[in-house]
């Protein structure tokens, strides 16, 4: 009896099951695209779908940061994976970087055999990657914006059949991220326009305040002069207090105008040329703390200064650098519990000829999500009604001075912002350094 031909029903059935999985995954993610406007929730849902469909242990999305030339872990899911969120790797190192550059998916069925695998990332969270599929995240046309990684298949090893469904998921993720970025750009463009209008209105509202202060000052002086000698001590105290309050009103009104303009410029990506002049860091910090002293006192928080008096003068834009210190201290106040402190500490680094300034609080610290979004227009604000633009403004100011800013934070312990400022600003586009104005600020 002739042998029966081998049936291909089993392979066909397996292919049908796989196709059904792919279609179901695409349906679920497409449904999420129409229902969810929050890109973080959408990508989280897509990652969970990817793990379920291919039967893997962990997944992550790394997005490119062109400014630092790094890939940043933005979304992660799986055992121990959450600790990766916010971590960055150079985009010229590792398998993820190779896929980001090539724009082509890569299957690593045994990462221990691939010299490009960054074992230090695993070691940092106590994880062991066995197999991995890495796919580029990119629009239909254009360069990749990041990569998708899926790790450790529970049964067997990740292979080519898993790539097809993951490509669908990565394409939908890319569309969601690009859509969200376009939405943010439109939203911030509108915010920038509104801030311009608000800035004009704020200026109009503050004009009577400034005029009133100018009129009230001489009237108070005249009144106090007429109190007579018997109450000289009390008169001197009242005179000092009135001058202090009126000075604070004038300074605060002008600072508010500067702050609104700086926010509008930050959102629009615009900025006027810095006006550099000799400036004492200690004086600017003192001004910022003085302005915020009542708020800190009401919150039962101590504002401290340490090591600032010996810092050399620097060439800086006094108004902008003041706003940087103001923002850092103001942002810290709501994060610090009663009895805590915010310390601005100074130091001098002779070798690099840089002034070092740290703003250190004893607050609740920041999660990795918040840290990952810092210094960007998409920063996460934890203050009611906050825009999240404060740290982005600070970064722009520090970079305009040729400096750097970094952050260290531990939840439940506190946060420290570290600023490095050169004695002189960077050369302008024509290679010439700006001529400083005369005098010292503050």
Secondary structure, 3 states (H helix, E strand, C coil): CCCCCCCCHHHHHHHHHHHHHHHHHHHHHHHHHHHCCCHHHHHHHHHHHHHHHHCEEEEEEEEEECCCCEEEEEEEEECCHHHHCCCEEECCCHHHHHHHHHCCCEEECCHHHCCCCCHHHHHHHCCCCCCEEEEEEECCCCCEEEEEEEEEECCCCCCHHHHHHHHHHHHHHHHHHHHHHHHHHHHHHHHHHHHHHHHHHHHHHHHHHHHHHHHHHHHHHHHHHCCCHHHHHHHHHHHHHHHHHHHHHHHHHHHHHHHHHHHHHHHHCCCCCCCCEEECHHHHHHHHHHHCHHHHHHCCCEEEEECCCCCCCEEECHHHHHHHHHHHHHHHHCCCCCCCEEEEEEEEECCCCEEEEEEEECCCCCCHHHHHHCCCCCCCCCCCCCCCCHHHHHHHHHHHCCCEEEEEEECCCEEEEEEEEECCCCCCCCCCCCCCECCCCC
